[in-house]
């Protein structure tokens, strides 16, 4: 059975004891949950009488920065709770402790350093090869993948405008016109009048003759010779859209030895490392 040890730091003994009682209420064995307080003589002592670091020294082997933070927290009056739980319940226990007002030890350690405390920093621990990532100080690399979304929008692609207008052009036609003219001519005759005919000739006489002529008359008629028709058609077409999408890949380079490599949390495992709590490497019992 794989067992994990989870630790949490509290500012008050009451908060630590309430958290312990809550863990026992949900089913953890009483002996698997300890609350460690600062002794009156300045020595840290656990609830079972063992010295603080005698009780959990193995848990912090190789994690000097964490050990220093917990030591300083207890020296400043903090109260340490440790719980040994089966791995399948580690997440639930961690959430329960967070809800019980466990402090963010990394943030608290940063405040102590700002006040002058010279305990090791996470950067120092990492440079010496003894660092470990904990909740409250975790860093995440997001894995991002782009997805292609193809939509539609209406664009103006121009159009057709048909305009009619009137133009004038000269046209010439030939037409034959008839015309009448009256001509008056006096000409000598020299013909003798027969006897008795003179009276008939000697009478008033009037001759009228009119002239006429044709003239061109212009009239216009119109006819439709052709039409210009403008139509709009609506249809659909399928167009292939190609582009490139990006995604983030991650390479994990593990340069630790075999013992440390067992602390690697597999993908998809929440790791039970959250604010104010710490989970050690699993052990087999």
Buried (B, 14 or more C-beta within 10 A) or exposed (E): EEBBBBBBBBBEBEBBBBBBBBBBEEEBEEEBBBBBBBEEEEEBBBBEEBBBBEBBEEBBEBBBBBBBBBBBBBEEEBBBBBBBBBBEBBBBBBBBBBEBBBBBBBEBBBEBBEEEBEBBBBEBBEEEEBBBBBBBBEEEEEEEEEEEEEEEEEEEEEEEEEEEEEEEEEEEEEEEEEEEEEEEEEEEEEEEEEEEEEEEEEEEEEEEEEEEEEEEEEEEEEEEEEEEEEEEEEEEEEEEEEEEEEEEEEEEEEEEEEEBEEBEEEEEEEBBBBBBBBBBBBBEE
